[in-house]
Amino acid sequence: MKNPLLFKIYIGFSTVYLLLLLSGYESYDLFLKPILIPLLVFGVYFHKKFPSKNTLLTALLFSWIGDVVLLFADIAEIYFILGLVAFLISHLVYCTLFNKQVKNQNKKNKPLFLIGSLAIACYLIGMLSVLLPTLGELKIPVIVYATVISFMLLLAFNGFLIWKKPGNQYIFIGAIVFVISDSILAINKFYTPIEKSSFFIMFTYLVAQYLIVIGILRLNSNFKPVTGTTKI
């Protein structure tokens, strides 16, 4: 993989950041959190060209915007809503990104896909049944958001069945961990406080973003851009 140093730096900075959160130094959010996703952005930007590169960069960009806006969520509710919108756009772009990936298999395991779809639907229904009584005016935004992340997970699962290994595994696990991260955030904010919630939310979030990025790069590792010249 080209430019592995940037991804190693991402892992290093993420580890330091998470240890600070675990130790209770959440005030370092303002300094460390905004620089983490840009490390992935630069890692992708300097990677060799592939068809969905700009789509991946767009998803990461809106994730970063969401990260920065949510730093001010304690000041006013509007910042939480704006952060939610940024991540909603990011997830929609991830849906587009997953849909653009090339199939490795012509046929997928339909019974397994059905089982996975039902499991994801059960998650969505269960999560909303827990959260809806406490959401107040945020019912519709949270329903939309939960539906979109569930659809993102469904597309990742579909890709797991038809994309080549190991990229498909990275992306599917990353999507699962992303949903876990958002679920912890939602439960902590709307249902019941979770001890060390910031650590668990960011740990799962940072792992998810890394796995999805690495998975996409692995899926596109054999892409050869057309140069416009023909050998005779």
C-alpha positions in Angstrom: 0.0 0.0 0.0 1.3 3.4 -0.9 2.0 6.0 1.8 1.6 3.5 4.8 3.3 6.1 7.0 0.2 8.3 7.1 -2.0 5.4 8.2 0.6 4.5 10.9 0.6 8.1 12.1 -3.2 7.9 12.3 -3.0 4.8 14.4 -0.4 6.4 16.7 -2.3 9.7 17.2 -5.6 7.8 17.7 -4.0 5.6 20.3 -2.7 8.7 22.2 -6.0 10.4 21.9 -7.9 7.4 23.2 -5.6 6.9 26.1 -6.2 10.5 27.1 -10.0 10.0 26.9 -9.7 6.9 29.0 -7.7 8.8 31.6 -10.4 11.5 31.7 -8.6 14.2 29.8 -11.6 14.9 27.5 -10.6 18.6 27.2 -7.9 17.5 24.7 -10.7 16.9 22.2 -10.4 20.4 20.9 -6.8 19.9 19.9 -6.5 16.2 18.9 -9.9 15.2 17.4 -9.8 17.6 14.4 -6.4 16.2 13.2 -7.3 12.5 13.1 -9.6 12.1 10.1 -7.4 14.5 8.0 -4.6 11.9 8.4 -6.8 9.4 6.6 -7.8 12.0 4.1 -4.2 12.6 3.1 -3.5 8.9 3.1 -6.2 8.4 0.6 -5.4 11.6 -1.4 -1.8 10.6 -2.0 -2.8 7.0 -2.8 -2.8 6.0 -6.5 -5.8 6.9 -8.5 -8.9 4.6 -8.5 -12.5 5.2 -9.7 -14.2 5.9 -6.3 -11.3 7.9 -4.7 -13.1 11.2 -4.7 -16.2 9.6 -3.3 -14.2 8.2 -0.4 -12.6 11.6 0.2 -16.0 13.2 0.3 -17.3 10.8 2.9 -14.2 11.5 5.0 -14.6 15.2 4.6 -18.1 15.2 5.9 -17.1 12.9 8.8 -14.4 15.5 9.7 -17.0 18.3 9.5 -19.2 16.3 11.9 -16.3 15.7 14.2 -15.5 19.4 14.5 -19.1 20.6 14.8 -19.8 18.0 17.6 -17.0 19.5 19.6 -19.5 22.3 20.4 -22.5 20.1 21.1 -22.5 21.0 24.8 -22.8 24.7 24.0 -26.2 24.4 22.1 -28.4 21.7 20.6 -28.0 23.2 17.2 -24.4 22.0 17.0 -25.6 18.4 17.7 -28.1 18.7 14.9 -25.6 20.1 12.5 -23.1 17.4 13.4 -25.9 14.8 12.8 -26.5 16.3 9.4 -22.8 16.2 8.5 -22.6 12.5 9.5 -25.9 11.8 7.7 -24.3 13.1 4.5 -21.2 11.1 5.2 -23.2 7.9 5.5 -25.1 8.6 2.3 -21.8 9.1 0.5 -20.6 5.8 2.0 -23.7 4.2 0.6 -22.8 5.6 -2.8 -19.2 4.5 -2.4 -20.2 0.9 -1.6 -22.5 0.8 -4.5 -19.6 1.8 -6.8 -17.4 -1.1 -5.9 -16.8 -3.8 -8.5 -18.3 -7.2 -7.9 -16.0 -10.1 -7.6 -18.8 -12.7 -7.7 -21.7 -12.9 -10.2 -23.9 -14.7 -7.7 -24.4 -14.0 -4.0 -25.7 -16.3 -1.3 -29.4 -15.1 -1.3 -30.4 -17.0 1.9 -27.5 -15.5 3.8 -28.3 -12.1 2.4 -31.9 -12.5 3.6 -30.8 -13.5 7.1 -28.4 -10.5 7.3 -31.1 -8.2 6.1 -33.5 -9.4 8.7 -30.8 -9.0 11.4 -30.2 -5.4 10.4 -33.9 -4.7 10.3 -34.2 -6.1 13.8 -31.4 -3.8 14.9 -33.2 -0.8 13.4 -36.5 -1.6 14.9 -35.0 -2.5 18.3 -32.9 0.7 18.5 -35.8 3.0 17.5 -38.2 1.3 19.9 -35.7 2.0 22.7 -35.0 5.6 21.7 -38.3 7.0 20.4 -40.0 7.6 23.7 -37.1 9.9 24.7 -36.4 11.8 21.5 -38.9 14.6 21.7 -38.6 16.9 18.7 -35.6 14.9 17.3 -37.7 11.9 16.5 -37.8 12.4 12.7 -34.0 13.3 12.4 -33.0 10.3 14.4 -35.3 7.9 12.6 -33.9 9.2 9.3 -30.3 8.9 10.6 -30.8 5.4 12.0 -32.4 4.2 8.7 -29.5 5.5 6.7 -26.8 3.9 8.8 -28.7 0.6 8.7 -28.9 0.9 4.9 -25.2 1.6 4.8 -24.6 -1.5 6.9 -26.8 -3.5 4.5 -24.8 -2.4 1.5 -21.6 -3.3 3.3 -23.0 -6.7 4.1 -24.1 -7.1 0.4 -20.5 -6.2 -0.6 -19.2 -8.7 1.9 -20.9 -11.4 -0.2 -19.8 -10.2 -3.6 -16.5 -8.2 -3.2 -13.1 -9.7 -3.2 -11.2 -10.6 0.0 -9.9 -9.2 2.2 -11.3 -5.8 1.3 -14.9 -7.0 1.8 -14.1 -8.1 5.3 -12.5 -4.8 6.3 -15.4 -2.8 5.0 -18.1 -5.0 6.5 -16.5 -5.1 10.0 -15.9 -1.3 9.7 -19.5 -0.7 8.9 -20.6 -2.9 11.9 -18.3 -1.0 14.2 -19.5 2.4 12.8 -23.1 1.4 13.7 -21.9 0.3 17.2 -20.3 3.7 17.6 -23.4 5.6 16.6 -25.6 3.3 18.8 -23.4 4.0 21.9 -23.7 7.8 21.2 -27.5 7.6 20.8 -28.0 5.5 23.9 -25.7 7.7 25.9 -27.4 10.9 24.8 -31.1 9.9 24.7 -31.6 6.8 26.9 -29.1 6.4 29.7 -25.6 7.7 30.5 -22.7 5.3 29.7 -19.6 5.4 31.8 -16.5 6.4 29.7 -18.9 6.9 26.7 -16.5 9.3 25.0 -13.8 6.7 24.9 -16.1 3.9 23.6 -17.7 6.2 21.0 -14.4 7.4 19.6 -12.6 4.0 19.8 -15.3 2.4 17.7 -15.5 5.4 15.4 -11.8 5.6 14.7 -11.5 1.9 14.1 -14.5 1.9 11.8 -13.1 4.8 9.6 -9.7 3.1 9.4 -11.2 -0.3 8.4 -13.5 1.2 5.8 -10.7 3.2 4.2 -8.2 0.3 4.2 -11.0 -2.0 2.8 -11.7 0.4 -0.1 -8.0 0.7 -0.9 -7.7 -3.1 -0.9 -10.7 -3.5 -3.2 -9.1 -1.1 -5.7 -5.5 -2.3 -5.3 -5.5 -3.8 -8.8 -7.0 -0.8 -10.6 -4.9 0.4 -13.5 -5.9 3.9 -14.9 -6.2 4.3 -18.6 -3.3 6.3 -19.9 -4.7 7.2 -23.3 -1.8 5.5 -25.1 -1.8 2.3 -27.0 1.1 0.0 -27.4 1.8 -1.3 -30.9 
